[in-house]
Every structure is written in C-alpha cells, then in structure tokens.
Amino acid sequence: MSSASALPRDAAARPAELARLRRVRDRIDREHAQPLDVEELARGEHMAAGTLSRRFKEAFGETPYSYLMTRRVERAMALLRRGDVTVTNASLAVGSSSPGTFSTRFTELVGLSPSEYRARAADSPVDLPTCVIKHAVRPVRNREAATALPA
Amino acid sequence: MDLSIQHTFIPHTDPEASLAFYRDALGFEVTNDVGSGTMRWITVGPPAGGSTIVLTPPSVDPGITDQERQTIAELMAKGAYAAIVLATPDVDAVFAAVEASGAEVVQEPADQPYGVRDCAFRDPAGAMVRIQQRS
C-alpha cells in the first residue's frame, strides 16, 4: 500500500471513522493503567491492529501505542512528583508490564530517567530542564509550586 | 461590570441523542426547543437556573464553506471541537448516575494533581463534558 490516506477519502464516511478512532483514544485515556495493547484496542473496534495504527496516526499524529505510553508517562510524572511513590510502583501503577520499556520511554519523553526526575522534582522544580519545568510546574502551581520555590 | 453568562452553544449531530444526554442523563431542563429535523435549537440548563446550553446544528452559518463544514464535522467527530466543564457538590454520585445512563466515559472520578476532583464524559456529538467537584 502506498502512503495514501488510511482514512476513507469519501467525505461523508470520514466523521464516522474519526468517531471510532476517538472512542479508541478515549479508551486509552480511561484505561491507560490497565494492561492494554494495540491488538486489544483494535479488537474493541473490530479493526485489524495495523489498520487501527495507520488510521489513528493519520487522525491524531501518533500511533495508539505512542499515545498510550505518553499517557502512562504523564501519569507517572504526577505520581513521582509526590515524592512518596517509588519508580517501580509508579511504573506498575500506570499499567506498564515492563519497567525497562517504561523507563526508556519515560527518558525519551522527559529527558531524564524516572529516578532522576523523582529526585530532582523532590528537590526543586527550578533545577529541572525547561521542558520538564513546563510539565512539572504547570499542574501544581496553585498548591505546591509556590512553597517549593525558594523564598 | 455586571455580566453573567447567558447561553453557550454546543453542536449536535443528532438532536434526539444530544437531548437524551443533556436532559435524561444530566438532568437538565429544556427551556426552549425550536426548529425541526436536524435543524433544531434546544436550550437546556440546570433546573436551578443560571447559564444555559443551546444544542445547535453545526455549521449553519451560510458564510461557512462546504470544506469548512467538513472540517468542523471531522473535528467534532475527533472530539477536538466543543467542551464544557460542569460542577457539582458530589462528583462521585453524579458520575455513577451518568455512567448508568450508558454515556461514554472518558475518565472515572480522580483527584487531579492541580487540585480538583473530576470525571469526564463524551456527549453524543463528541464534545468533552468534564464534571468537577464544586469547592
């Protein structure tokens, strides 16, 4: 198959197909802590796994596997910032069956390993790289960041 | 300035499906319902009053081109078009009731790191409906 559109070219059919893909994405959001994989996601919509991956990527800019891992890393970052969750427990809590794969993906996305992130987030958000501060500071600015910053 | 929010607009693709969600699942009252077929404008809101939502047919402005109309339909289907945040004194009880109606769950009640407890549903046309604990 060429690199032509994986989604239907017929305009009338596209919204229904996109709605199916949205349901897959919502399912990832809802169940990202469960042991989900692309085959299971595809089964839920009676689609072949390869077809789902191609269409999902065309609609949302990344594959369902990539989106699932991004959601898991995002959730793990929130858990690690608390300071009372170990890296192993954070990996398990977000549904990752392989701590090694999780750690690799985390490092790719965040720029720090999970243990480095945990240690530096506990210390002070101002020491973290800019891309991390953006993530680390935004969700907590109403509560924790103000006290975590030097007076 | 003394301003309140009177109406907000959320598009539907199937007026009866959206009505079932906002009236029957969320418990809103219908205060106006005009038009017919797919061209219906249905005003709904909490029984206690205040701001209302007008469920509206998408892209009816004649200044919108066919191509733009198609884009809007696709963005709605993707869930990237409309959104609203509601608040309630008991998010867990509301979640249970709305879930029992068969609505599409996006997120079960959860404490967010930024300090709110909330849950999320999709309305039948793809809009994100978040419901948070009223503080």
Interface residues (C-beta under 8 A of the other chain):
Chain A: A11 R14 P15 A16 E17 L18 A19 L21 R22 R23 R25 D26 D29 R30 A59 F60 A78 R81 R138 P139 V140 R141 N142 R143
Chain B: T13 Q70 A73 E74 M76 A77 K78 G79 E104 V105 V106 Q107 E108 Q112 P113 Y114 G115 R122 G126
